[in-house]
Every structure is written in structure tokens, then in C-alpha cells.
Amino acid sequence: MIGGILYRARTGVHWRDLPEQYGPWKTVYERHRAWSADGTWEHLLQQVQAAADVAGQVDWGVSVASTVVRAHQHAARARTTAPPTLKGEVTPELQDEPAAWIG
């Protein structure tokens, strides 16, 4: 069960594409969902961190800072059409076939 959950976390496959060796995908998914909801994963992480700390394997002096700048939803979409031209502006036309000026 845990192997299937870890496999999905490592590979990012969809739950339905989980290899059969881990059991029915829906069972693995439901167990993961239940453990996420009841705090099992957080408790497990705390236990592993505490054991590693006691063994001297954790350097608590290291810190990582990150920043996420989110764009407004309208700014995130790319333009799907050419921008409008100004009145009177001439748009460049292709004068020759590309083969003529490529050489």
C-alpha cells in the first residue's frame, strides 16, 4: 500500500495508471486520502525527523526561502490573435518567396 503511494509520489502517474503490483488503484487512493485527512503523513514525518535529529543527521541551521509571484488570471493567458494595427499603419508584406532571398 505504502509502496503504491510512494510510487505515485515519485512518478506523478494518475491514480488509475498505478501498476497492478501495488493493488487496486482505488484502494491505494482511498488509503492515501484517508491518511492525508487524519494527519498520518504529518505524524510520520515528525517521527522520522525526530529520529534523524537524535541520530545527528539533521542540520537545523539550513534554511531555504522561496517566493512565488502569481500573475493575474488575465495576464497568464497568451494572446491567441495578432494584435490590432493602428489606423494607417502598413503591415509588412512578404515581397519574395523565401527561397529567393535564402540563397
C-alpha positions in Angstrom: 0.0 0.0 0.0 2.7 2.5 1.0 4.8 1.3 -2.0 2.0 2.3 -4.3 1.6 5.7 -2.7 5.3 6.4 -2.8 5.4 5.2 -6.5 2.8 7.7 -7.4 4.5 10.5 -5.5 7.8 9.7 -7.3 6.5 9.3 -10.8 3.4 11.5 -10.8 1.3 9.0 -12.6 -2.5 9.2 -12.4 -4.0 7.0 -9.8 -5.8 4.9 -12.5 -2.4 4.2 -14.1 -0.8 2.8 -10.9 0.8 -0.6 -11.7 -1.2 -3.6 -10.7 1.6 -4.8 -8.4 0.5 -2.2 -5.8 -3.1 -3.5 -5.7 -6.3 -1.8 -6.9 -5.6 1.8 -7.6 -8.8 2.9 -5.9 -7.8 1.2 -2.7 -4.4 2.8 -2.7 -6.0 6.2 -3.5 -8.6 5.9 -0.7 -5.9 4.9 1.8 -3.8 7.9 0.8 -6.7 10.2 1.0 -7.7 8.9 4.5 -4.1 9.2 5.8 -3.8 12.7 4.4 -7.1 13.7 6.1 -6.3 12.2 9.5 -2.8 13.6 9.8 -1.0 10.2 9.4 1.6 11.6 6.9 2.4 14.6 9.2 2.8 12.4 12.2 5.1 10.0 10.2 7.2 13.0 9.0 7.6 14.2 12.6 8.7 10.8 13.8 11.2 10.4 11.0 12.6 13.9 11.6 12.8 13.3 15.4 14.7 10.0 14.9 17.1 11.6 12.4 17.7 14.5 14.8 18.5 12.2 17.7 21.0 10.4 15.3 22.6 13.7 14.5 21.6 13.5 10.8 19.7 16.8 10.7 21.4 20.2 10.3 18.7 22.6 11.5 20.8 25.6 10.5 20.0 25.2 6.9 17.0 27.2 5.6 15.5 27.6 2.2 13.5 30.6 1.2 11.3 30.8 -1.9 9.0 33.3 -3.3 6.1 32.7 -5.7 4.7 35.6 -7.7 1.4 34.8 -9.1 0.2 36.6 -12.3 -3.4 37.9 -12.6 -5.5 35.3 -14.4 -5.9 37.6 -17.5 -2.1 38.2 -17.6 -1.4 34.5 -17.6 -3.2 33.8 -20.9 -1.3 34.3 -24.1 -2.8 36.3 -27.0 -4.5 34.0 -29.5 -4.7 36.5 -32.3 -2.4 39.1 -33.8 -2.5 42.5 -32.1 -4.6 45.1 -33.9 -2.7 47.5 -36.1 -3.0 51.3 -35.7 -5.1 53.1 -38.2 -3.0 54.0 -41.2 -0.2 51.6 -40.2 1.1 49.4 -43.0 1.7 45.8 -42.2 4.8 44.4 -43.9 4.1 42.0 -46.7 6.4 39.2 -47.9 7.7 40.5 -51.2 9.6 37.5 -52.4 9.3 33.8 -51.9 11.7 32.7 -49.0 13.8 30.6 -51.4 14.7 33.8 -53.4 16.4 35.5 -50.5 17.8 32.5 -48.7 20.3 32.0 -51.4 
